[in-house]
Amino acid sequence: MLNLLCDVTSVLKTVGYVLLAFVVLLFMVLIHETGHYTAGKILDFQINEFAIGMGPKIFSKKKKNGEIFSLRIFPLGGFCAFEGEDDDKDNPRAFNNQKPWKRLIVLFSGAFFNFVSAILIAIIAFSCFGDTVAKVNTVYDYAPIENQQLQSGDILYKINGKRVFVLDTISRYMSDGDMKFTVLRSNDEGKYDFVELDDIQKGNFASAVLSKIDCIVAPVNGRELQTGDTIYKLNGHSLGQEGDFDKYLNIALANGQETCTLTVSDGSNTYEYVVATSDIGGGKLVVGESAYSGVGMAIYYDRNRFGFGESFFRAFPYCGEVGMLVLRTLGGLITGAVGVDQVGGPITTISMTTQVISTGLANVLMLIVLISVNLAVFNLLPVPALDGCRMVFVLIEWIARKPINRKVEAYINGIGLIVLIVLMVLIDLLKL
């Protein structure tokens, strides 16, 4: 009976998370459509309906001015329907009878509201819960002397003048030759000081990585040795160059040592495991080497709470960087650098949102930021059925002083919508 109750509770909790995921996505759609609606009202467009969701109506209310507010059965998408949006009307307040610059503002406002809301939510999240930052865990002693200016606990704030956000790779900001790092370093008062570090050098190193464990190794502080662990010391000797692991292992074998000490890190902590030398030499514990380019440090990700001022100024470039990440991902899809399996449609989005909701409000807020910026960038693409494509048609009309046939435009956008829906469904089906 108790097991049954636990199962029911688990199912109800999952259902609750899924429902909240739909609420989160509808909230972002509401913001987008509110952008169109607000700009339309300010510029005196006639609005026929403001709808959240798609499909048949489950709730509808008509205002005295004729505007309809509706909630529809399928909790994905929404729209703000303008009079004369897809054809020509005699009404001077109809969408296509308005001046091109007004139409461009209305079309742009949906994405603009998404981006502004992302900035505001990012400020709240950074102020209340903090932002995920890259912290230095270890500076290896094989790193150049200049690089050892870095200290454990330093927060990587800028590299060569570019702000560091963990949603992007730190290595992208690194360059050959002398580099300048700006770090936040804790002082005696428990606060952070900005510290400028010059002459940081990038080098070529090799890391030793565990690829196989077929022997018993005693856990350290409750943690077991795992495949994928990076070993940066063997018997106290730093491993940073190709062949270092084999070199120090052979020394241990030649000296008849029965055990070796491996120093590994899980990111924020280091552990020393004592293993039998014969297990390493006998192939029960296999270590492979992988080359990498860097400054000879290990980093881990931590959450750091910023003051309102820093949160405010951090939110703008953060959201901008998210937008650039979206564009790079889309570009990677076109060039083949990013696989289709790395993106998702509505089902994947709902699934991911459901999982994030279960981890707490801080992560939910950051997910809203990511999806809001994604919606803003995606909707401005010149793809049929999206706001960006409609803006292109308006620009062509403005330049040529003659609109493209309204029926042709409507067909292009209609077919584009169908293609987008099919593609999103196919992407999700391919991930099953």
N, C-alpha and C positions, 0 to 999 in steps of 0.2 A: 504493500500500500504506500509506504514511504517513497519507494523508488518511483512509483507511478506519479505521486505528487511532485517529485523532483523533475520528472520528465515533462509534466504539464507546465510547471513553472519555467523550465528552460525554453519550451516552445513559445509560451506567452511572452517571455523576455525577448526572444528572437523576433517574434511578430511585432512587438513594440519598437524594436530597433529599426525594422524595415519600414514601419509607418513613419517613424521620425526621419528616416532617410528621404522618404517622399516629401515630407514637410520641408526639409532643408532644400531640396531641389526646387520645390514649388516656390519657396521664398525667394530664390535667386531669379526664377522666371518672373515672379511678381515685380521684383526690382527692375528687371529689364523692360517689361511692358509698361511699368510706371514711368520710365524714362520717355518712351514714345508718347504716352498719354499726357504727361506734364508739358512737354514741348508742344504737342498739338493744341492743348488748351491755351497756352500762352500765345501761340501764333494764330489762334482762331480757326483751327481746322474743325470740321464737323466729324465727331466720333460717334459711330453707331453702336459699337460694343467693345467692352473690356472683359476678356475672358481668361480665366486661369484653368488649365487643363484642356484636353481635347475630347472630341466625341460628343455624345448627347448631353444636354444640360441636366444637371441635378438640382440646380438652384439658379434663379434668375430674378433680377429686380430692375424695373425700368424707371428712370428718373423723369422729372417733368420736362426736361429739355430733350427727351427722346433717347438718351444714352442708356444702354443696357449693361448691367454688370452681372456676369454669370460665372458659375463654377461648373465645370464639366467632369464627366465620369472618369476619364483616363488622366491620372495625375502626372502627366508629362507634357511639357510645352504650355503654350498659351498664346494669346494674340490681342492686339489692339486694332480693331477694324475701323478704318476711316471711310467716309463716304467717297465714292469714286476713286477707289484705290487702284482698281484693275481695269477701269474703263473711263470713258469721258462722260461727265454729267454737266447739266446746265447750272447746277448749284455753285455759286462763287466760292463757297467754303469747302467744296470737294477737294480731295487730295491733289489730283492732277491739275486743278485749276489754280493752285497756289504757286507762288514764285519758286523757282528752282532752289534758291538759297534757303527758303523756309523748309522745303521738303528734305533738303540735305540735313538740316538741323534736326528735324523730327526723326529721320532714319538713323542719324548718328547718336541720338540721345539714349537709346536703349543700351548700347555698348558703353557709353559714357557713364551712365548710372551704375552699371555693373562695376566699372573700374573704380569709380569714386567710392562705392560701397565696400569694395575690396580694401581700399586704403583705410577707410574708417574702421573696419573690422580688424585690420592688421594692427592699427594703433591700439585698439582695445586689448587685443590678444597680447601684444608685446608688453603693454603696461601692466596688465593683470597677471599674466601667466609667464611672460618672458618669451624669448625667441630661441630656437635651437641654434647653437653656435659651435664652431670648430675650436676645440681646445688642444693645446699641445700636451701630449701624455709623456713622451720621452724624446729627448734629443740624443741620438746615438753618438757614442764617442768616436765613431769613424767619420762623422760629418766634418766638413771643413771647420777650422777654428772660428771663422767669422759667423758660421751658422749657430755656433754654440752660445751666441748672444740670446737665442731663444731659450725660454725656461719652461719647465713643466707647469701647467696651469694657465699659460698665456692664451688669451683668446685672439685668434687671427681676425683682425678687423679690416685691414687693407693689404693688398699685394700690388705693388707698383701703382699705388693710387686708386686701385679698384676695390670697391667694397666686396667683402667675402660673404656669400650666402651659401649655406650648405646644400641648397637645392641644386646648386651647380658645382662643377668640379673645380677644386682649388688649382689643380695643375693647369687649367686653361688660362689662368692669369699669370703663370710663371713664364719667365723668359730666360734666354741665355745671357750670360754676363752678370754684372752686378744687379741685384734686386733690392728694393726697399720694402720692408715689412712694417706695418703699423699694428701693434698689438695692444690689447687691454691687459694690464698687469695689476694684480691685487697688491695693495699697499698695506701698511701696518694697521690702518684704520678699518680694514675690510672693504674698502672701496677700490675702484679701478682707476689707474692712471694710463693715459695714452703714452706709449713708448715707441719712438721711431728707431728702427734698426736698419742700418745701411750695410751695403757690401755683402748681402746674403748671396750665396753661390749655389747654383743647381749642379748636381753631379749625377753620375751613373753608378748605381749600386745593384747588388744582388741580394735578395732575401731568401732565407731557407724556410720552406713551407712543408708541414707534415702532410703527406699524402696517403699514408697507410699506418694503421696501428693494429697489430695482431698480438699484442702482449699486454700483460697487466701492469699498469702504472698507478701507483697510489695517488688518490686525489689530494689536492692542496687547497685548504680552506673550503672544502666541499666542492671544488671544481675539478672535473676530470679533464685530462689531456684530450684534445679533439683534433680530428683531421681538419686541415685548413688553418691551424694555428701557425703563426709566424714566429719562428725562433730567432731571437736576435743576440743570444749569447750561448756559447757551449763551453762549459767549465770556466765561465768568467771571461772568455774571449769574445769580443764583439764580432758579429758576422755581417759584413757589409760588402764584401767583394766576392766575385765568382770563385768558387773553389774553397772558400774559407771553412765551410762546414766539414768537408772531407779532410782538409788539412788538419784541423784540430781534433777530429775523430781519429785520424791515423796516429797522431801524437799520443792520444789516450791509449790506443791499442798497443803501440810500441812500448809504452811505459807499463803495460800490464794492468791498467786500471779496470776494475770490475764494474764500476758505475760511472756515469756521466751526469752532469747537471745541465738541464735545459732551461733557459730563461725565456718565457713566452709572455705575451700580453694579450688581453682581451679587449684592449682599447683604453680602458680607464685604470686597469690594475695589472700588475705584473705577478707572475707565479714562477716558482722554481720547482721543477720536477726532477727527481732522481730516477734514472732508467739504467737498466743493465746494458753495458757496452756491447755485450754479445748479441743482445736483441737488435741493436742498431746494425752491427756488422753482419748479423745473420739474416737480415731482411725482414724481421718481424716489425720493425719500426722504420719506415722509409721516409726520407726527407728529400724533396726536390727543390731546385733553385729556380727563381724567376727574377729576371732583370727588371729594374724600374729606374725612372729618372725622377729626382726630387732633391730635397735639401737635407735628407738624413734625419727625419723626425717621424714619430708616430702620433696621429691625432685621434681624438674621440669626440663624439658629439654629446653636448650637454645643453641644458636649458638655462638661460641667463635672463633675469628680469631687468629690464631697462626702465629708467625714469620716463616721464611723459614726454619731455623734450626730445630725448634720444629716440624714443619709440615713434614720435611724430616724424622726425626726419629720416628714420630708418624705413618707415612704411612705404614712402614714395619710391625709392630705388628698388626696394624689395619687390613691389608689385610690377615695376618696370622690368626687372630681371625675370620674373615669372612669365611676363608677356613675351620676352625674347626667347625664353625656354620653349614656349608653345610654338613660336615660329620656327625655331631650330628643329623641333620634333617634326613639324609638318614638312619642313624642307628635307629632313632625313627620310621621311616616308616616300617622298618623290624620288630621291636619289638612291634609295635602298639601304641607306645607312641605319635606318630604324626599321625594325620588322613590324609587321601588322600585329604580331602577338604582343607587342609592347603598348598598344593602344586598346581602347575598349569603347563599346557602345553604351546604350542606356542600361542594359542589364549589368554590365561590368561596373558602371558608375553607381548604380543602386547598391550592388554588392559591396563595393569599396566603401561607400558612405556608411552602410550598415556596420561594417567592421570598425570604422573610425569612431562612430558614435559610441560604441561600447567601451572606448578607451578614455572618454572624458571630454569635458567642454573645451579645454585648451586645444586639443587636436581637431575638434569639430570646427572651431573658429578658423584655424589655419586651412582646413579643407575647403571651407566656404570661400576663403581668399583665393585659393588655387582655382577652384571651379569658376568663381566669378570672373577672374582675369581670363580664364580659358574661354568663357562665353563671350566676353568683350572682344577678344582677338578673333575668335572663330567667326563671329557674326559680321565682322568688318571685312572678311575675305570676299573677293569678287566671284563668289560661287553662286549659281542660280538658286533662288529661294531664300538666300540670306540677305541681310540689310546691305552688305557691301555691294552685291550685284545690283540691287535697286538703286544704290547711290551712283553706280556706273551709268545706268540708264538715264538718270537725272542729269548727270554731267554731260552725257552725249547730247541730250536735248538742249541743255543750256548753251553748249558750244555751237551746235548746228542750228539752234533756234527752231528746231522742229523735232517733235517726239517720234520715237520709234513706234510703229504700229502697236497699239495697246494690246490687241489680241495676241500678237507675236510675243510681246513681253510677258503676258499672262501665261502663255503656253510654256515659255522657257522656264519661268519660275515654278510653274506647276510640275513640269517634268523634273526639274531640279530637286524639288521637294521629295518626289517619289524616289528618285535615285539616292538621295541622302538617307532616307529611311531604310531603303533596301541595303545600302552599304553598312549602316550602323547595325542592322540585324545580322548581316553576314559576318561582320567583325566579331560579334558576340558568339555566333554559332561556331566560328573557327576556333574560338578559345575553349569550347566545351570538350 
